[in-house]
Amino acid sequence: MSIKSQGVAFGYGFAIFIIWYLSGFDWTSRTNTRLDAVRGETKTQNPYAETTLEPNIKYILQWTRPMKEPFTFMKTGQDLFIERRCPVNNCYVTWNRTFLSNVTDYHAVLFYCHSVSRGFIRIPRRRSAHQKYVFVSPEPAAYYPVYHERYNGFFNMTWTYRLDSEVFYGYVLVRDREGKKIGPKEVMHWPKLSEMQRINHKLKEKLNRKRIAAAWLVSNCRSRGGREEVALKIKNELQSKYNMTLDIFGACGQILPDMFWQMLERDYYFYFSFENSVSEDYVSEKLLNALQHYMVPVVYGGANYTRFMPDGTYLNARTFTVEALVKRMVNIINNKEEYYDFFRWHNHYTYHYAGDTPDTDYYCEFCKKINDDNFMTQVTIKDDFAKWWNGWNIGE
């Protein structure tokens, strides 16, 4: 065969491959996977299925590959739910699409934000009305926006950091002094600061040892939210006008010294809880860093922070000019009684990492939700998913 003929044959074969490959992507309306288009189950048995359905097990399929949390932590089988002492642990996880005879047999099919955001994923050709198609994201929408219209009416369950998700996948948990979980929630009923008890002498002594204005631990030096520029302006304003310091640690600043958090707890008045993006409800462990180490959080993000903390316990950098924020910080540092007031919440609440205990663990919550027959029969579809997920924050 001549070189020219070989080239033609290769080109023809490659074209056939591309057509076959793209046929797996449902770009057209020929396969309608909107939930409201499902009229019943259409099953095609898979002769290579590895197991049959156990009646007491809830089967979860990771449709997108387990590359990041939570998928990587979920492992396979029931191990995760047993290890985390979940009260309900009969959930079985797999990413093997041939594990059951048909994709419609799974109780939940999980789609990770990274893959959905890219848009180039195959989606199941059939679905069942009894299933939950779950959008999963611990990451902010500003980093993983979803634009493709194929996902409108597609997901009927969300497992994200947003407080209006069916299962909350966030970092922060608020308990009252009796240990009852009370937040965060979309609507919190906090007492006014003036109604909270004043702090005791022991806590005052601890706070009196502080001597440095603010600290910030940061690893991503080029975030999408613009926090780096704001922080540097604050640092310059503190130094040039008031001879005070914002110390920056981590990849964008100083190397972390030994006993880092103990040092911050002892010496620093404020801690910068600056998020890497401006997305609704996105509040990371950065807030806990301040609250659990006796520093006043200076927050920067897209959340309504009264869903997480009472007014008067933090400063929101996005509601001040740089000059006004720095002046406010300096005034608080110079007024001990006012600084004490920022810690009144200690008499009423405690802050925790959301995954600390089985009753608040987001994996346990997910398995519990899948076992809730009332929930599984509810219609929880989001017709305009992109609008819900992307919100108002894209481009900030």
C-alpha positions in Angstrom: 0.0 0.0 0.0 1.3 3.4 -0.9 2.1 6.1 1.6 -0.9 8.1 0.3 -3.2 5.1 0.6 -2.0 4.5 4.1 -2.7 8.1 5.0 -6.2 7.9 3.6 -6.9 4.6 5.5 -5.6 6.1 8.7 -7.7 9.3 8.3 -10.8 7.2 7.6 -10.2 5.0 10.6 -9.5 7.9 12.8 -12.7 9.6 11.7 -14.7 6.4 12.5 -13.1 6.4 16.0 -14.0 10.0 16.7 -17.6 9.4 15.6 -17.8 6.3 17.8 -16.2 8.2 20.8 -18.5 11.2 20.5 -21.5 9.0 20.2 -21.1 8.4 23.9 -21.6 12.1 24.7 -25.2 13.1 24.7 -24.8 16.4 23.0 -28.3 16.3 21.3 -31.8 15.8 22.6 -32.0 12.3 21.4 -31.3 11.1 25.0 -33.3 13.2 27.4 -32.0 12.7 30.9 -34.0 15.4 32.5 -35.8 13.9 35.5 -39.2 15.3 34.3 -38.7 13.3 31.1 -38.4 10.0 32.9 -41.6 7.9 32.4 -40.4 4.7 34.1 -37.5 2.4 34.1 -36.1 0.9 31.0 -33.7 -1.9 31.9 -31.1 -3.7 29.8 -29.5 -6.5 31.8 -25.7 -6.5 31.9 -24.4 -10.1 31.7 -21.1 -8.9 33.1 -22.6 -7.5 36.3 -20.5 -8.4 39.4 -23.2 -8.6 42.0 -26.9 -8.7 42.6 -28.9 -6.3 44.7 -29.1 -6.8 48.4 -32.4 -5.5 49.8 -30.9 -3.7 52.8 -28.0 -2.0 51.0 -28.1 1.5 49.4 -25.9 1.5 46.3 -24.0 4.6 45.4 -22.2 4.9 42.0 -19.5 7.5 41.6 -20.1 8.3 37.9 -17.1 10.5 37.7 -13.7 9.1 38.7 -12.6 9.4 42.4 -9.8 12.0 41.9 -10.6 14.4 44.8 -12.4 14.7 48.1 -15.0 13.4 48.9 -14.8 10.7 46.3 -11.2 9.6 47.2 -12.2 9.3 50.9 -15.3 7.3 50.2 -13.2 4.3 49.0 -15.3 1.4 47.9 -17.9 -0.7 49.8 -19.2 0.3 53.2 -15.8 0.8 54.9 -16.0 4.6 55.2 -19.3 4.7 56.9 -18.3 2.0 59.3 -14.9 3.6 60.1 -16.6 6.9 60.8 -19.1 5.3 63.1 -22.1 6.4 61.1 -25.4 5.6 62.8 -26.6 4.5 59.4 -23.9 2.7 57.5 -25.6 0.5 54.9 -24.4 2.5 52.0 -22.2 0.8 49.4 -19.9 2.9 47.2 -18.4 1.9 43.9 -17.1 3.7 40.8 -17.4 0.5 38.7 -20.3 1.1 36.4 -20.7 -2.7 35.8 -21.0 -3.5 39.5 -24.8 -3.8 39.2 -26.6 -5.0 36.1 -28.0 -1.6 35.2 -27.2 2.0 36.1 -30.9 2.5 37.1 -30.4 0.1 40.0 -28.3 2.5 42.0 -30.0 4.6 44.6 -27.6 7.5 44.0 -25.4 8.4 41.1 -22.7 11.0 42.1 -21.2 13.6 39.8 -18.2 15.6 41.0 -18.1 19.4 40.3 -14.7 19.4 38.5 -15.9 17.0 35.8 -19.3 18.7 35.5 -17.8 22.1 35.2 -15.6 21.0 32.2 -18.8 19.7 30.5 -16.9 16.8 28.7 -18.4 13.8 30.6 -20.5 11.0 29.4 -23.9 10.9 31.2 -26.0 7.8 31.7 -28.4 7.1 28.8 -31.1 5.9 31.2 -32.2 7.0 34.6 -35.0 6.0 37.0 -37.4 8.2 38.8 -36.4 6.5 42.1 -32.8 7.6 41.8 -31.0 10.7 43.0 -28.5 12.2 40.6 -26.2 14.1 43.0 -24.1 17.1 42.3 -21.1 17.0 44.7 -18.9 19.9 45.5 -16.9 21.0 48.5 -15.2 23.6 46.2 -16.5 27.1 45.4 -18.7 27.8 42.4 -16.3 30.5 41.3 -13.7 27.9 40.6 -16.1 25.3 39.1 -18.9 27.1 37.4 -21.5 25.1 35.4 -22.8 26.6 32.2 -24.0 23.7 30.0 -27.8 23.6 29.7 -27.8 19.8 29.7 -27.6 20.0 33.5 -30.8 22.0 33.9 -33.4 19.6 35.3 -30.7 17.0 35.5 -29.7 16.9 39.2 -32.3 16.1 41.8 -30.0 16.2 44.8 -27.0 18.4 45.8 -24.3 17.7 48.3 -22.3 21.0 48.6 -21.1 23.7 51.0 -24.2 25.7 50.2 -26.7 25.9 53.0 -29.7 25.2 50.8 -28.2 21.9 49.6 -30.0 18.7 50.4 -26.9 17.6 52.3 -24.5 20.2 53.7 -20.8 19.6 52.9 -19.2 22.5 54.7 -16.5 23.1 57.3 -18.1 24.9 60.1 -20.4 23.6 62.9 -22.0 25.7 65.6 -23.2 24.2 68.9 -24.8 25.8 71.9 -23.4 25.3 75.4 -25.5 22.2 75.8 -23.8 20.7 72.8 -26.8 20.9 70.5 -26.1 21.6 66.8 -27.7 25.0 66.0 -25.9 26.1 62.8 -24.9 27.3 60.4 -28.3 27.9 58.8 -29.9 30.2 56.3 -31.7 32.0 59.1 -30.0 32.1 62.5 -31.6 33.7 65.6 -28.6 35.1 67.5 -29.0 37.2 70.6 -27.8 40.7 70.4 -24.2 41.3 71.6 -25.5 43.4 74.5 -27.6 40.4 75.6 -24.6 38.1 75.8 -22.7 37.6 79.0 -19.4 39.5 79.5 -16.2 37.4 79.4 -14.6 36.3 82.7 -11.4 37.4 84.2 -9.4 34.4 83.0 -10.2 35.0 79.4 -9.4 38.7 79.8 -5.9 37.8 81.1 -5.4 35.6 78.1 -6.4 38.4 75.7 -4.3 41.0 77.5 -1.1 39.1 76.4 -1.7 39.9 72.7 0.7 42.4 71.1 0.6 42.0 67.3 -2.2 43.4 65.1 -3.0 40.6 62.7 -1.9 37.3 61.1 -2.8 35.6 57.8 -1.9 32.0 56.8 -2.2 31.5 53.0 -1.1 28.9 50.5 -2.7 30.1 47.2 -1.0 33.4 46.2 -3.2 34.0 43.1 -6.8 33.3 44.1 -9.7 34.4 42.0 -11.3 36.5 44.7 -8.7 39.3 44.8 -7.8 38.8 48.4 -4.1 39.1 48.0 -4.3 42.7 46.7 -6.7 43.7 49.6 -4.4 42.1 52.2 -1.3 43.8 50.9 -3.1 47.2 51.0 -4.1 46.5 54.6 -0.6 45.5 55.5 0.8 48.8 54.1 -1.8 50.9 55.7 -1.2 49.3 59.1 2.6 49.7 58.8 2.7 53.2 57.3 0.1 55.0 59.4 0.1 53.1 62.7 3.4 51.2 62.9 1.4 47.9 63.3 1.9 44.6 61.6 0.0 42.1 59.5 2.3 39.0 59.4 1.7 36.8 56.4 2.7 33.1 56.7 2.8 30.2 54.4 3.5 30.0 50.7 3.0 33.7 50.2 4.9 34.8 53.3 7.1 33.7 56.2 7.8 30.0 57.0 5.6 28.7 59.7 7.5 28.6 63.0 7.3 25.8 65.6 4.1 25.9 67.7 2.5 28.1 65.1 -1.1 28.1 66.3 -0.1 28.5 69.9 2.0 31.5 68.9 -1.0 33.1 67.0 -3.4 32.4 69.9 -1.0 34.1 72.3 0.2 37.1 70.4 -2.3 38.2 67.7 -5.4 40.3 67.9 -6.9 39.5 64.5 -6.8 36.7 62.0 -7.5 37.1 58.3 -10.1 34.5 57.3 -9.9 35.4 53.6 -11.5 32.9 51.2 -10.0 32.1 47.8 -13.2 33.1 46.0 -16.3 35.1 46.5 -19.1 32.5 46.4 -22.4 32.4 48.3 -22.2 30.4 51.6 -18.6 29.3 50.9 -16.8 29.5 54.3 -13.8 27.2 54.9 -11.7 26.1 57.8 -10.1 29.6 57.7 -12.9 30.9 59.9 -12.3 28.1 62.5 -8.6 29.0 62.6 -9.6 32.3 64.1 -12.5 31.3 66.3 -10.7 28.3 67.8 -7.5 30.2 68.6 -8.9 33.3 70.3 -8.5 35.8 67.5 -11.1 38.1 66.0 -11.8 37.0 62.4 -11.5 39.5 59.6 -13.5 37.8 56.9 -13.4 38.2 53.1 -15.8 36.1 51.0 -19.2 35.8 49.5 -21.1 34.4 52.5 -23.7 36.1 54.6 -21.6 35.7 57.7 -24.6 36.1 60.1 -25.5 32.6 59.0 -22.2 31.5 60.8 -21.6 34.0 63.5 -23.4 36.7 65.5 -23.0 40.3 64.6 -20.3 42.0 66.6 -17.9 39.0 66.7 -16.1 39.6 63.4 -15.1 42.3 60.9 -16.1 41.9 57.2 -13.4 43.4 55.0 -15.8 43.7 52.0 -18.0 46.2 53.9 -15.1 48.6 54.6 -12.6 50.6 52.6 -9.0 49.6 53.4 -8.5 52.8 55.3 -11.7 52.4 57.3 -11.0 48.8 58.1 -7.5 49.5 59.4 -8.7 52.4 61.5 -11.4 50.2 63.0 -8.9 47.4 63.8 -6.6 49.9 65.5 -9.4 51.5 67.5 -10.4 48.0 68.8 -6.9 47.1 69.7 -6.6 50.3 71.7 -9.9 49.8 73.5 -9.6 46.6 75.6 -13.3 46.5 76.7 -14.4 46.7 73.1 -12.0 43.9 72.1 -13.3 41.8 75.0 -16.8 42.1 73.6 -15.8 40.3 70.4 -15.4 37.2 72.6 -18.8 37.2 74.4 -19.9 34.4 72.1 -17.6 32.1 74.1 -20.2 32.0 76.9 -22.9 30.8 74.6 -21.5 28.8 71.6 -18.7 26.5 70.5 -17.3 26.1 67.0 -16.2 22.9 65.5 -15.1 21.2 62.3 -18.3 19.8 60.8 -16.9 16.3 60.3 -15.7 15.8 63.9 -18.5 13.6 65.1 -20.8 11.0 63.5 -24.0 13.1 64.2 -22.6 15.9 62.0 -20.3 14.0 59.7 -21.2 14.9 56.1 -20.6 11.3 54.9 -22.9 10.0 57.6 -25.4 12.6 56.7 -25.3 11.6 53.1 -25.9 7.9 53.9 -28.7 8.8 56.3 -30.4 10.9 53.6 -30.2 8.1 51.0 -32.0 5.9 53.6 -34.8 8.5 54.0 -37.7 7.1 52.0 -39.7 10.3 52.2 -36.7 12.3 50.8 -36.0 9.8 48.1 -39.6 10.2 46.8 -39.6 13.9 47.0 -39.1 16.0 43.8 -36.0 18.1 44.5 -35.0 18.9 40.9 -33.4 22.3 40.0 -34.7 23.4 36.6 -32.2 26.1 36.2 -29.2 24.5 37.8 -26.6 26.8 36.4 -28.4 29.8 37.9 -28.6 28.2 41.3 -25.0 27.0 41.4 -23.2 29.9 39.7 -25.3 32.5 41.5 -24.2 36.1 41.4 -20.5 35.5 42.1 -19.1 34.5 38.7 -16.4 36.9 37.5 -15.7 38.4 41.0 
